[in-house]
C-alpha cells in the first residue's frame, strides 16, 4: 500500500512538473513571439530617457498687429535621476529645497523617490518667480541631477481682453490623455487648449516639442547622448477683432448698471467680427500659474459662458425691424396709415399696455417706430399676420446658427456652444406642439413687439442689423483673419462667406433706413447721436418675469456719404431700458471706431441724455 501511494504521488509530481514546463514554454512563446514588439519597446524605454524642450505656442494677434497671446520665458525645476549616483542624499535634497517650492519635506521626498525608482525625469516646480529661481540656482550646484530649464510659457498681455474668444490652456485630463498619449505629441504634464481659439486651433498653435534623447544603463545611469531634437514653434493666428473696440466694449459693459452683458460688433460689408465682448469675463493667465486647492476651485467657477453667442433673450422692440419689413414688403400696410395710442390696446377681454402709459396719440409709421409705440405695432402686427411675420423671421435667419456650417473642416471657424434661439409663430408652435399647437391673436400681439416665445442671441441681432445696413446680405460672422505658418506664409486667409440674402423692395429698404436713422436723431436713442457720424438704430426692452428687464440696442454707423462700416448689438442683462443702459455703450464704441481723436478718456462712459417725454424704450 505504501508503494502504491508513493507511485501515485510520483505520478502527480511528474504531471505537475510537465504542466509547469508547458506553462513556461507557452510563456516563452508569448514573450519571444507574440509580445516581442511590446517588450522590445519597453526595453527601449528602459534604455533611454528624454529631456523635453517645450515648443513655443503660436502667437495670436488682433487685426492691427497687437499681441493678444504670446509666450515668455519661465523657469522650471527638473530632477534627472540618471545623473544621481545614489539615493542617500534624497532626504537632504528634499529638506533643502522644499521650503522654496512651498512643499513639505515629505511631499518632495516622495516625488524624488518615485523618480529615482522609475528612472524617469520629473518636473518639481514650474513658472518659478525670480527670487525662488535665484535661491535654487545656488542650491543646484550641490545636487547632481537637479537643474533649472527655460520653457516658453503662455502669456496674455491684456489679461481678460477677448477672453471668451481666445480661451485658455489647462492640464490634460485623464480621458483626453488616453486619447492622445499614443500620438507622441503630448506628455501627461502638457498644457492643452481648453476653450476658445486655444482649443479650436490646438493643432496649429501647439507646434512640436524638441528634446535630448539620453542613453542610460539598467540602473538609470547616464551613458551618453543619443540624439538632439529641435523644437518647432506653433503657427501664428491673426484675428479680425480690433483690440481698441474690444476694450471699449468690455469697459463700457463693466461700467453698466448690472455689469453683465454682451456686445458684438461686425463689419456689415464682410461679416468680420470687430469686437465680441461678454461680461463677466476671466483672465486666462490665472490658468498658467500653479494654484492651491482653494484658488483652483474658484477657477473652475469662472464665467466661461459666452453671453454673446450662448445667451438667449426675447429681442423686445428691436424685433419691430422684422415686423416692419414683413408688413411693408408684402404691402399689408402703408407707412402713412395711422393708429391711435391711448396707452393701451384692448383685444377682447385682454388689455395690452404701451410702455408709455400716457399714450402716443395718433401717429403713423415713422414716429411710431422712432418712439417705439407698442400700441402702434400691436395693430401693425395684427394687420400683417403672424404667418407672414414668421416667414420673415426665417428670411433674416433667426432661429439659426450665425456661424454654422455643414462642412466638418469649418467647425473650427465656428463658436462652440452657439445657440440657435427660438423662432415664434403659428407654424413653429404647431411643429413643436407647444401650448397644444394652437395660435391666438394675443400671441400675434406679443410677437409684434418681440415678446412671447421668441428668443435670440446678441450675435444674431448684430447679424440682423448688419443685414439691414448693407441692404440684404447675410454675411457669416468670422473671427479668424489668417493662419500664418512658421516660415511666414499664409496657410489660411479669410474670405467673406455669404450665408443668405434678404430680398426686399428698394422702397422697403429706404423706409427701414429712414426709420432707423430717425430713432437716433429724434427718437428713443437720440442720446446715442454722434456729430459727423451717420447712425441708424433701434432700442429694445425685453420683459423678464424673473427680475429687472433686459436692455437692447442695435445700430449701424458710418461716415456720411459712405456705406456703414460697423454694425453692433448691445445687450445689458437686467439693465432696464435700452435707451438708458445700452445706447451709451454703443455710443462709446462708435466714437472709438469712427472718431478716435474725439473719444472720451479710457474707462469713462458718455453722459446720458435724459429721456424726452418720459421715453424709456
C-alpha positions in Angstrom: 0.0 0.0 0.0 2.9 2.3 0.8 4.5 1.7 -2.6 1.2 2.3 -4.4 0.8 5.7 -2.6 4.4 6.6 -3.4 3.8 5.7 -7.1 0.6 7.8 -7.2 2.4 10.7 -5.6 5.2 10.3 -8.1 2.7 10.4 -11.0 1.1 13.5 -9.6 4.5 15.2 -9.1 5.5 14.3 -12.7 2.3 15.7 -14.0 2.9 18.9 -12.1 6.4 19.2 -13.5 5.2 18.7 -17.0 2.4 21.2 -16.5 4.9 23.8 -15.2 7.2 23.1 -18.2 4.3 23.5 -20.6 3.3 26.8 -19.0 6.9 28.0 -19.2 7.0 27.1 -22.8 3.8 29.0 -23.5 5.2 32.0 -21.6 8.4 31.8 -23.7 6.4 31.8 -26.9 4.4 34.7 -25.6 7.5 36.7 -24.7 9.6 35.8 -27.8 6.9 35.7 -30.5 3.5 37.1 -29.6 4.5 40.0 -27.3 8.1 40.6 -28.7 7.2 44.0 -30.1 5.7 45.2 -26.8 8.6 44.1 -24.7 11.2 45.4 -27.2 9.6 48.8 -26.9 9.6 48.5 -23.1 13.2 47.6 -23.1 14.0 50.6 -25.4 12.1 52.9 -23.0 14.2 51.5 -20.1 17.4 52.1 -22.1 16.6 55.7 -23.0 15.3 58.9 -21.3 14.1 62.1 -22.9 14.5 65.6 -21.6 11.7 67.6 -23.2 12.1 71.1 -24.6 8.6 72.6 -24.9 7.9 74.3 -28.2 6.5 77.9 -28.0 2.8 78.1 -29.0 1.9 80.2 -31.9 1.1 83.8 -31.2 -2.4 85.4 -31.5 -2.7 89.0 -32.9 -5.6 91.3 -33.5 -6.4 92.8 -36.9 -3.9 95.7 -36.3 -1.0 93.5 -35.1 -1.4 93.9 -31.4 -0.3 90.8 -29.5 -3.2 89.1 -27.6 -1.5 85.8 -26.8 2.2 85.2 -26.8 4.9 83.3 -24.8 7.5 84.4 -22.4 10.4 82.5 -20.8 9.7 80.8 -17.5 11.9 78.6 -15.3 11.1 75.1 -14.2 13.0 72.9 -11.8 13.6 69.4 -13.0 15.1 66.3 -11.4 17.1 63.9 -13.6 17.6 60.6 -11.7 20.0 59.3 -14.3 22.6 61.9 -13.1 22.2 60.8 -9.5 24.8 58.4 -8.0 22.7 57.0 -5.2 19.6 57.5 -3.1 21.3 58.6 0.2 21.2 62.3 -0.4 17.5 62.5 -1.4 16.4 63.3 2.1 18.9 66.2 2.3 17.8 67.4 -1.1 14.2 67.4 -0.1 14.9 69.2 3.2 16.9 72.0 1.5 14.6 72.6 -1.5 11.1 72.0 -0.1 10.8 75.5 1.5 11.4 77.2 -1.8 8.8 75.1 -3.6 6.1 75.5 -1.0 6.0 71.8 -0.3 6.7 69.8 2.8 9.9 67.7 3.1 7.8 64.5 2.9 5.9 65.6 -0.2 9.1 66.5 -2.1 10.9 63.3 -0.9 8.1 61.1 -2.3 8.4 62.8 -5.7 12.2 62.3 -5.7 11.9 58.7 -4.7 9.4 57.8 -7.4 11.6 59.5 -10.0 14.7 57.6 -8.7 13.0 54.2 -8.6 11.5 54.6 -12.1 14.4 56.4 -13.6 12.1 59.0 -15.2 12.8 62.7 -15.1 10.2 64.8 -13.2 9.3 68.5 -13.1 9.3 69.5 -9.5 8.1 73.1 -10.0 7.2 75.4 -12.9 6.9 79.1 -13.6 9.3 79.9 -10.7 9.4 83.6 -9.5 12.8 85.3 -9.9 13.7 85.2 -6.2 13.0 81.5 -5.9 14.9 80.8 -9.1 17.9 82.7 -7.7 18.0 80.6 -4.5 17.6 77.4 -6.3 20.4 78.3 -8.8 22.8 78.3 -5.8 21.5 75.0 -4.4 21.6 73.1 -7.7 25.4 73.2 -7.8 25.3 71.0 -4.6 23.0 68.4 -6.0 23.6 66.3 -9.2 20.5 65.7 -11.2 18.8 69.0 -10.2 18.6 71.6 -12.9 16.7 74.8 -14.0 15.3 74.7 -17.5 13.9 77.6 -19.5 10.4 76.9 -21.1 8.1 79.0 -23.2 5.0 79.8 -21.1 1.7 81.1 -22.4 1.1 84.8 -21.6 -1.9 87.0 -22.4 -0.6 90.6 -22.3 -4.1 92.2 -21.9 -5.4 89.7 -19.3 -9.1 89.3 -19.7 -9.4 91.1 -23.1 -11.4 88.9 -25.5 -11.0 86.0 -23.1 -14.1 84.2 -24.3 -12.9 84.4 -27.9 -9.2 83.5 -27.2 -9.9 80.9 -24.5 -7.2 79.4 -22.2 -4.8 76.5 -21.6 -5.2 73.8 -19.0 -3.8 70.4 -17.9 -4.7 67.3 -19.8 -7.5 65.3 -18.1 -7.3 61.5 -17.9 -9.9 60.9 -20.7 -8.0 63.2 -23.1 -4.7 61.7 -22.1 -5.9 58.2 -23.0 -6.8 59.5 -26.5 -3.6 61.5 -27.1 -0.8 59.5 -25.4 -0.1 57.2 -28.4 0.5 60.2 -30.7 3.8 61.0 -29.1 3.0 64.7 -29.3 1.9 65.2 -25.7 3.2 64.5 -22.2 0.9 63.9 -19.2 2.0 67.3 -17.8 1.5 69.1 -21.2 -0.8 72.1 -21.4 -3.6 71.9 -24.0 -6.3 74.3 -25.3 -9.4 74.1 -23.2 -11.6 76.8 -24.6 -12.0 79.3 -27.4 -9.3 79.7 -30.1 -6.8 77.9 -28.0 -8.9 74.8 -28.2 -10.3 75.2 -31.7 -6.8 75.7 -33.2 -4.8 73.5 -30.8 -3.2 71.6 -33.7 -1.9 74.8 -35.4 -0.9 76.7 -32.3 0.8 73.8 -30.4 3.9 73.3 -32.5 6.3 70.3 -32.0 8.3 69.8 -28.8 12.1 69.1 -29.0 14.4 67.4 -26.6 17.5 65.4 -25.8 17.4 61.6 -26.0 19.7 60.1 -23.3 21.1 56.6 -23.1 21.0 55.1 -19.6 22.0 51.7 -18.2 19.8 49.2 -16.3 20.2 51.3 -13.2 19.1 54.5 -14.9 22.6 56.0 -15.0 23.6 58.2 -17.9 25.7 56.6 -20.6 25.6 59.2 -23.3 23.5 61.4 -25.6 21.9 59.6 -28.5 20.0 62.4 -30.3 19.1 66.1 -30.0 15.7 67.0 -31.5 15.0 70.7 -32.3 11.6 72.1 -31.4 9.3 73.7 -33.9 7.1 76.7 -32.9 3.4 76.7 -33.5 1.7 78.8 -36.2 0.6 82.4 -35.6 -3.1 83.4 -35.9 -4.4 86.9 -36.7 -8.0 87.6 -35.6 -10.5 90.0 -37.1 -11.1 91.9 -33.9 -9.8 95.4 -33.1 -8.4 95.4 -29.6 -9.4 99.1 -29.1 -13.0 98.4 -29.9 -12.9 95.2 -27.8 -11.5 97.1 -24.8 -14.1 99.9 -25.3 -16.9 97.4 -25.3 -15.7 95.5 -22.2 -15.0 98.6 -20.2 -18.5 100.0 -21.0 -20.2 96.8 -20.1 -18.4 96.7 -16.7 -19.4 100.3 -16.0 -23.1 99.5 -16.8 -25.9 99.2 -14.2 -25.8 95.4 -14.0 -22.2 94.8 -15.1 -23.4 91.8 -17.1 -24.0 91.8 -20.8 -22.7 91.3 -24.3 -21.6 93.4 -27.3 -21.0 92.2 -30.9 -19.5 94.5 -33.5 -19.5 93.4 -37.1 -18.2 94.8 -40.4 -21.5 94.8 -42.3 -19.7 94.6 -45.7 -17.8 91.4 -44.9 -19.1 89.8 -41.7 -15.7 90.2 -39.9 -16.2 90.3 -36.1 -14.6 93.6 -35.0 -15.4 93.0 -31.3 -17.1 90.4 -29.2 -17.5 91.1 -25.5 -19.1 89.1 -22.8 -19.1 90.3 -19.2 -18.3 88.8 -16.7 -15.1 87.5 -18.2 -11.9 85.9 -16.9 -8.1 86.3 -17.0 -6.6 83.3 -18.8 -3.2 84.0 -17.2 -4.6 82.5 -14.0 -4.7 79.1 -15.5 -1.0 79.2 -16.2 0.0 79.6 -12.5 0.1 76.7 -10.1 -2.6 77.3 -7.5 -3.6 75.8 -4.2 -6.9 73.9 -3.9 -9.0 76.9 -2.9 -7.9 79.0 -5.8 -8.3 76.1 -8.2 -11.9 75.6 -7.1 -12.5 79.3 -7.8 -11.0 79.0 -11.2 -13.5 76.2 -12.1 -16.4 78.6 -11.4 -15.0 81.4 -13.7 -17.6 82.7 -16.3 -16.7 80.7 -19.4 -20.2 81.2 -20.6 -20.1 83.5 -23.7 -23.2 85.6 -23.4 -22.7 87.0 -26.9 -23.3 83.6 -28.6 -24.8 81.4 -25.9 -27.2 83.8 -24.1 -30.8 83.7 -25.4 -33.3 86.5 -24.7 -36.5 88.0 -26.1 -35.5 90.7 -28.5 -38.1 93.2 -27.4 -38.7 96.2 -29.6 -35.7 95.6 -31.9 -37.8 92.9 -33.4 -40.0 95.6 -34.8 -37.5 95.8 -37.6 -38.6 92.4 -38.8 -42.3 93.1 -38.3 -41.9 96.4 -40.3 -40.0 94.6 -43.1 -42.8 91.9 -43.4 -45.7 94.4 -43.4 -44.4 96.9 -45.8 -42.7 94.5 -48.2 -45.9 92.4 -48.6 -48.0 95.6 -48.8 -50.1 94.6 -45.8 -49.9 98.1 -44.5 -48.6 101.5 -45.7 -46.3 103.9 -43.9 -48.9 106.8 -43.9 -51.6 104.6 -42.2 -52.2 105.9 -38.7 -53.2 104.2 -35.4 -54.3 105.8 -32.2 -52.4 105.0 -29.0 -54.2 105.9 -25.7 -51.6 104.0 -23.7 -53.2 100.6 -24.1 -54.8 98.2 -26.6 -58.0 96.2 -26.0 -58.2 92.8 -27.6 -61.4 91.2 -26.5 -61.2 90.8 -22.7 -57.4 91.3 -22.7 -55.7 94.6 -22.3 -52.2 95.1 -23.7 -50.3 98.2 -22.4 -47.9 100.5 -24.2 -44.6 101.2 -22.5 -45.7 104.8 -22.3 -48.9 104.6 -20.3 -49.9 108.2 -21.2 -50.1 107.1 -24.8 -48.5 108.4 -28.1 -51.9 109.6 -29.5 -52.4 109.4 -33.3 -49.3 108.5 -35.3 -48.1 106.8 -38.5 -45.0 104.6 -39.1 -42.0 106.9 -38.8 -42.9 108.4 -35.4 -44.4 105.1 -34.3 -41.1 103.4 -34.9 -38.9 106.3 -33.7 -40.8 106.4 -30.4 -41.3 102.6 -30.3 -45.0 102.8 -29.7 -46.2 99.3 -28.7 -49.9 100.0 -29.4 -49.0 101.1 -33.0 -47.1 97.8 -33.5 -49.9 95.7 -31.9 -52.2 96.8 -34.7 -49.4 96.7 -37.3 -48.7 93.1 -36.4 -52.3 92.0 -36.5 -52.8 93.5 -40.0 -49.6 91.9 -41.2 -50.4 88.5 -39.7 -48.3 86.1 -37.6 -47.7 83.6 -40.5 -46.0 86.3 -42.6 -44.0 87.6 -39.6 -42.8 84.1 -39.0 -41.7 83.8 -42.7 -39.6 87.0 -42.3 -38.0 85.6 -39.1 -36.7 82.8 -41.3 -35.7 85.2 -44.1 -33.4 87.0 -41.6 -32.1 83.7 -40.4 -33.5 83.9 -36.9 -33.6 80.5 -35.2 -30.3 79.6 -37.0 -26.7 79.5 -36.0 -25.0 82.5 -37.5 -21.6 80.7 -37.8 -23.0 77.2 -38.6 -21.6 75.1 -41.4 -22.4 71.7 -42.8 -18.7 71.1 -43.6 -16.6 69.3 -40.9 -13.5 71.3 -41.8 -15.3 74.5 -41.0 -16.3 73.6 -37.4 -13.1 75.2 -36.0 -14.2 78.6 -37.5 -17.5 78.5 -35.6 -18.1 79.5 -32.0 -18.5 76.4 -29.8 -21.9 76.3 -28.0 -23.6 79.0 -30.1 -27.3 78.8 -29.5 -30.0 78.9 -32.3 -32.5 80.8 -30.2 -36.2 80.1 -31.0 -38.5 81.1 -33.8 -42.0 82.1 -32.9 -45.2 81.8 -35.0 -48.1 79.6 -35.8 -46.0 77.2 -37.9 -43.3 76.8 -35.3 -45.7 76.3 -32.5 -47.5 73.6 -34.4 -44.2 71.9 -35.2 -43.2 71.9 -31.6 -46.7 71.1 -30.4 -46.3 73.8 -27.7 -49.4 75.0 -26.0 -51.4 72.4 -27.8 -50.2 73.7 -31.1 -52.8 76.5 -31.3 -52.0 80.1 -32.0 -54.2 83.0 -30.9 -54.4 86.7 -31.8 -53.0 87.6 -28.4 -49.9 85.7 -29.4 -49.6 87.8 -32.5 -49.9 91.0 -30.4 -47.0 89.8 -28.2 -44.9 88.7 -31.2 -45.3 92.2 -32.8 -43.2 93.7 -30.0 -40.7 90.9 -29.8 -42.1 89.1 -26.8 -43.6 85.7 -26.2 -41.7 82.5 -27.2 -39.2 84.3 -29.4 -35.6 84.0 -28.3 -32.4 85.5 -29.9 -28.7 85.8 -29.1 -26.7 89.1 -29.3 -24.7 87.8 -32.3 -28.0 87.1 -34.1 -29.1 90.6 -33.5 -25.8 92.0 -34.7 -26.2 89.9 -37.9 -29.8 91.3 -38.3 -28.8 94.9 -38.1 -25.7 94.2 -40.3 -28.1 92.7 -43.0 -30.2 95.8 -42.9 -27.1 98.1 -43.0 -25.8 96.5 -46.2 -29.2 96.0 -47.9 -29.8 92.3 -47.6 -26.6 90.3 -47.5 -26.4 87.9 -44.5 -22.6 87.5 -44.1 -21.3 84.7 -41.9 -19.6 86.3 -38.9 -15.9 85.4 -38.9 -13.2 85.9 -36.3 -10.0 84.4 -37.8 -8.4 86.6 -40.4 -5.4 84.3 -41.2 -3.2 81.5 -40.1 0.5 82.0 -40.6 3.0 79.2 -40.9 6.4 79.1 -39.2 8.1 80.4 -42.4 5.7 83.4 -42.7 3.3 82.1 -45.4 -0.5 82.4 -45.0 -1.9 78.9 -45.0 -5.4 80.3 -44.5 -6.8 83.7 -45.5 -10.3 84.8 -44.6 -12.8 85.2 -47.4 -16.2 86.7 -46.8 -18.9 84.0 -46.8 -22.5 84.7 -47.8 -25.0 82.7 -45.7 -28.1 84.1 -47.4 -29.8 87.1 -48.9 -32.9 89.0 -47.8 -34.6 90.4 -50.9 -36.8 93.4 -50.1 -38.2 96.0 -52.4 -36.0 99.1 -52.7 -38.7 101.3 -51.1 -38.9 98.9 -48.1 -35.2 99.2 -47.5 -35.4 103.0 -47.9 -38.2 103.2 -45.4 -36.4 101.0 -42.8 -33.2 103.1 -43.1 -35.2 106.3 -42.7 -36.9 105.0 -39.6 -33.7 103.7 -38.0 -31.9 107.0 -38.5 -34.9 108.9 -37.1 -34.7 106.7 -33.9 -31.2 108.2 -33.3 -31.9 111.7 -34.5 -35.2 112.3 -32.6 -36.4 109.1 -31.0 -35.6 106.7 -28.1 -31.9 106.6 -29.0 -31.2 110.3 -29.5 -28.7 110.1 -26.6 -26.6 108.0 -29.0 -26.2 110.7 -31.6 -22.6 111.4 -32.6 -21.9 114.5 -34.6 -20.5 113.9 -38.0 -21.5 110.2 -38.0 -24.5 108.7 -39.7 -26.2 106.3 -37.3 -29.3 104.2 -37.6 -30.5 102.1 -34.7 -33.3 100.6 -32.6 -33.7 100.3 -28.8 -35.5 97.5 -27.1 -36.6 96.5 -23.6 -37.1 92.7 -23.2 -39.5 91.9 -20.5 -38.1 89.5 -17.8 -40.6 87.7 -15.5 -37.7 86.7 -13.2 -36.3 90.2 -12.5 -35.4 93.5 -14.0 -35.9 93.8 -17.8 -33.0 93.3 -20.3 -31.8 96.4 -22.3 -31.1 96.1 -26.0 -29.7 98.4 -28.7 -28.8 97.6 -32.3 -27.2 100.1 -34.6 -25.1 100.6 -37.7 -22.8 103.6 -38.3 -20.5 105.1 -40.9 -19.1 108.3 -42.3 -21.5 110.5 -44.3 -21.6 109.6 -48.0 -20.1 106.2 -47.3 -21.5 102.7 -46.7 -21.9 101.8 -43.0 -18.5 100.4 -41.6 -19.8 98.8 -38.4 -23.0 97.2 -37.1 -23.4 96.3 -33.5 -25.7 94.8 -30.9 -25.6 95.7 -27.2 -27.3 93.6 -24.5 -27.3 94.7 -20.8 -28.7 91.8 -18.8 -31.1 93.2 -16.2 -30.2 96.6 -17.4 -33.7 98.0 -17.6 -34.4 100.2 -20.6 -32.4 100.1 -23.9 -32.3 103.9 -24.1 -30.6 104.4 -20.8 -28.5 101.3 -20.4 -27.5 100.0 -23.9 -27.3 103.2 -26.0 -24.4 104.8 -24.1 -22.3 101.7 -24.6 -22.9 101.7 -28.3 -22.1 105.4 -28.5 -18.7 104.9 -26.8 -17.9 102.1 -29.3 -18.9 104.2 -32.3 -16.8 107.1 -31.1 -13.8 104.9 -30.6 -14.2 103.4 -34.1 -15.1 106.5 -36.1 -14.0 109.5 -34.1 -10.8 108.3 -32.3 -9.4 111.8 -31.8 -12.6 113.0 -30.0 -13.2 109.9 -27.8 -13.6 110.4 -24.1 -10.9 109.1 -21.7 -10.5 105.4 -21.2 -13.0 103.8 -18.8 -15.5 106.7 -19.0 -19.0 106.5 -20.4 -20.6 109.3 -22.4 -23.2 111.2 -20.4 -26.7 110.0 -20.8 -29.2 112.4 -22.3 -32.4 112.4 -20.2 -35.3 110.8 -22.0 -37.8 113.2 -23.6 -41.5 113.0 -22.7 -40.8 110.1 -20.4 -39.4 107.9 -23.1 -37.6 104.8 -21.8 -37.9 102.2 -24.6 
